[in-house]
């Protein structure tokens, strides 16, 4: 499973505030799906599938994890 952080989204062209908002919404989505682990303020990464669901587009894993 590929995880996405705020910094990954910024590298894709999203602004700092917009990146934080996307991560926050993805965490809320994961909690609503029953994954209580994401109900943590300090957690800063979410599955790529959650981000894709929020944005409505498919992200390529190679673009997200260039440093991995």
C-alpha positions as CSV (number, residue, x, y, z in Angstrom):
1,X,0.0,0.0,0.0
2,X,1.4,3.4,-1.0
3,X,1.1,6.1,1.6
4,X,1.0,9.9,0.8
5,X,2.2,12.8,2.9
6,X,1.7,16.5,2.7
7,X,5.1,16.9,1.1
8,X,4.3,14.4,-1.6
9,X,1.2,16.5,-2.5
10,X,3.3,19.6,-2.6
11,X,5.7,18.0,-5.0
12,X,2.7,17.3,-7.3
13,X,1.9,21.0,-7.4
14,X,-0.6,21.5,-4.5
15,X,0.0,24.4,-2.2
16,X,0.9,23.9,1.5
17,X,-2.6,24.7,2.8
18,X,-4.3,22.7,0.1
19,X,-2.1,19.7,0.8
20,X,-2.8,19.8,4.5
21,X,-6.6,20.0,3.8
22,X,-6.4,17.0,1.5
23,X,-4.6,14.9,4.1
24,X,-7.1,16.0,6.8
25,X,-10.1,15.1,4.6
26,X,-8.5,11.7,3.7
27,X,-7.9,11.0,7.4
28,X,-11.6,11.7,8.1
29,X,-12.6,9.5,5.2
30,X,-10.5,6.6,6.6
31,X,-12.0,7.1,10.1
32,X,-15.5,7.0,8.6
33,X,-14.6,3.7,6.9
34,X,-13.8,2.3,10.3
35,X,-10.1,2.8,10.5
36,X,-9.8,4.4,13.9
37,X,-6.0,4.5,13.6
38,X,-6.3,7.6,11.4
39,X,-8.0,9.5,14.2
40,X,-4.7,10.9,15.4
41,X,-3.6,14.5,15.0
42,X,0.1,13.6,14.7
43,X,-0.4,11.1,11.9
44,X,0.6,12.7,8.6
45,X,0.3,10.0,6.0
46,X,-2.7,8.4,4.4
47,X,-3.2,5.7,1.7
48,X,-3.0,6.9,-1.9
49,X,-6.5,5.4,-2.5
50,X,-8.0,7.8,0.1
51,X,-6.4,10.8,-1.6
52,X,-7.6,9.6,-5.0
53,X,-11.1,9.3,-3.7
54,X,-10.9,12.9,-2.3
55,X,-9.5,14.4,-5.5
56,X,-11.5,12.3,-8.0
57,X,-8.4,11.5,-10.0
58,X,-5.9,8.7,-10.1
59,X,-2.4,9.5,-9.0
60,X,0.6,7.5,-10.3
61,X,2.6,5.9,-7.5
62,X,5.9,6.7,-9.3
63,X,5.1,10.5,-9.1
64,X,4.1,10.3,-5.4
65,X,7.1,8.2,-4.2
66,X,10.0,9.6,-6.2
67,X,12.2,9.4,-3.1
68,X,11.2,5.9,-2.1
